[in-house]
């Protein structure tokens, strides 16, 4: 009986960690992706400006 309770607790802890990871990880990845896209756009604009024959 005690093994079943311990296993159930471990399962509950694993679910809690998974939910916490989803709650923190997904917004972090979305933020990094959005920031990366903006930085790439800025980089391309600056590069094209520097390589333009007439500024």
VEXLO-873471 format. One line per 5 residues: number of its first residue (from 1); their letters; for each residue x, y, z of N, C-alpha, C. Coordinates in Angstrom, 1 decimal, decimal comma, padded with zeros to 4 digits. Each point is the difference from the previous one (the first is absolute). Last residue first. Layout:
// residues N
NUM) A) X/Y/Z/X/Y/Z/X/Y/Z ~ ... .
//
This chain:
// residues 55
55) XXXXX) 024,2/056,0/-049,7/-000,7/000,0/001,3/-001,2/000,9/000,0 ~ 002,4/-002,8/-004,1/-000,3/001,4/000,4/-000,8/000,0/001,3 ~ 001,4/-004,2/-001,5/001,0/000,9/-000,7/-000,1/001,4/000,3 ~ -001,2/-004,1/003,5/-000,7/000,8/-001,1/001,1/000,9/-000,7 ~ 000,7/-002,9/003,9/000,4/-000,5/-001,3/-000,6/000,8/-001,1 .
50) XXXXX) -001,1/001,0/004,6/001,4/000,1/-000,2/000,5/-000,4/-001,4 ~ -004,5/-000,5/001,1/000,3/001,4/000,0/001,5/000,2/-000,2 ~ -001,7/-004,3/000,5/-000,3/000,5/-001,3/000,3/001,5/-000,1 ~ 000,7/-002,1/004,2/000,9/-000,6/-001,0/-000,3/000,6/-001,4 ~ -002,9/001,1/003,5/001,3/000,7/000,2/001,0/-000,5/-001,1 .
45) XXXXX) -004,2/-002,1/000,1/-000,2/001,4/-000,3/001,4/000,7/000,0 ~ -000,2/-004,4/001,6/-000,1/000,1/-001,5/-000,2/001,4/-000,5 ~ 000,0/-000,7/004,7/001,3/-000,4/-000,6/000,0/000,1/-001,5 ~ -004,0/000,5/002,4/000,8/001,2/000,2/001,4/-000,2/-000,6 ~ -003,0/-003,6/-000,1/-000,5/001,0/-000,8/000,9/001,3/000,1 .
40) XXXXX) 000,9/-003,6/002,9/000,4/-000,3/-001,4/-000,5/001,0/-000,9 ~ -001,3/000,5/004,4/001,4/000,3/-000,1/000,5/-000,4/-001,4 ~ -004,5/-001,0/001,1/000,2/001,5/-000,1/001,5/000,3/-000,2 ~ -001,1/-004,5/000,6/-000,6/000,5/-001,3/000,3/001,5/-000,1 ~ 001,0/-002,0/004,1/001,0/-000,4/-001,0/-000,5/000,5/-001,4 .
35) XXXXX) -002,8/000,7/003,7/001,1/000,8/000,1/001,0/-000,3/-001,1 ~ -003,7/-002,8/000,4/-000,4/001,3/-000,5/001,2/001,0/000,1 ~ 000,8/-004,3/001,7/-000,3/000,0/-001,4/-000,4/001,3/-000,6 ~ 000,5/-000,4/004,6/001,3/-000,1/-000,6/-000,1/-000,1/-001,5 ~ -004,0/-000,1/002,6/000,7/001,3/000,1/001,4/000,0/-000,7 .
30) XXXXX) -002,4/-004,1/000,2/-000,7/001,0/-000,9/000,7/001,3/000,1 ~ 001,6/-003,2/002,9/000,3/-000,3/-001,4/-000,6/000,9/-000,9 ~ -001,2/000,5/004,5/001,4/000,3/-000,2/000,5/-000,3/-001,5 ~ -004,4/-001,3/001,5/000,1/001,5/-000,2/001,5/000,4/-000,2 ~ -000,6/-004,6/000,8/-000,7/000,4/-001,2/000,1/001,5/-000,2 .
25) XXXXX) 001,7/-001,9/004,1/000,8/-000,3/-001,2/-000,6/000,5/-001,3 ~ -002,2/000,3/004,3/001,2/000,9/000,0/000,7/-000,2/-001,4 ~ -003,9/-002,6/001,0/-000,4/001,3/000,4/001,2/001,0/-000,2 ~ 000,8/-004,7/-000,6/-000,9/000,6/-001,1/-000,3/001,4/000,3 ~ 002,3/-002,3/003,3/000,9/000,2/-001,2/-000,8/000,6/-001,1 .
20) XXXXX) -002,4/-001,2/003,8/000,8/001,2/000,3/000,9/000,3/-001,2 ~ -002,6/-003,9/-000,2/-000,8/001,2/-000,1/000,8/001,3/000,2 ~ 002,2/-004,1/000,7/-000,3/000,1/-001,4/-000,9/001,3/-000,3 ~ 001,0/-001,2/004,5/001,2/000,5/-000,7/-000,3/000,2/-001,5 ~ -003,4/-002,0/002,5/000,2/001,4/000,4/001,2/000,6/-000,7 .
15) XXXXX) -000,8/-004,6/-000,6/-001,0/000,8/-000,7/000,2/001,5/000,3 ~ 002,7/-003,0/002,3/000,4/000,0/-001,4/-001,0/000,9/-000,8 ~ -001,1/-001,0/004,4/001,1/001,0/000,0/000,5/000,1/-001,5 ~ -003,3/-003,2/000,9/-000,5/001,4/000,2/001,1/001,0/-000,1 ~ 001,3/-004,5/-000,1/-000,7/000,4/-001,3/-000,6/001,4/000,1 .
10) XXXXX) 002,0/-001,8/003,8/001,0/000,3/-001,0/-000,7/000,4/-001,3 ~ -002,8/-001,5/003,4/000,5/001,3/000,3/001,1/000,4/-001,0 ~ -001,8/-004,3/-000,4/-001,0/001,1/-000,3/000,5/001,4/000,2 ~ 002,6/-003,7/001,4/000,0/000,1/-001,5/-001,0/001,1/-000,4 ~ 000,0/-001,0/004,5/001,3/000,6/-000,4/000,0/000,2/-001,5 .
5) XXXXX) -003,6/-002,4/001,7/-000,1/001,4/000,4/001,2/000,7/-000,4 ~ 000,1/-004,6/-000,7/-001,0/000,6/-000,9/-000,2/001,5/000,3 ~ 002,7/-002,6/002,8/000,6/000,2/-001,3/-000,9/000,7/-000,9 ~ -001,7/-001,3/004,2/000,9/001,2/000,1/000,7/000,2/-001,3 ~ -002,7/-003,9/000,4/-000,8/001,2/000,0/000,9/001,3/000,0 .
//
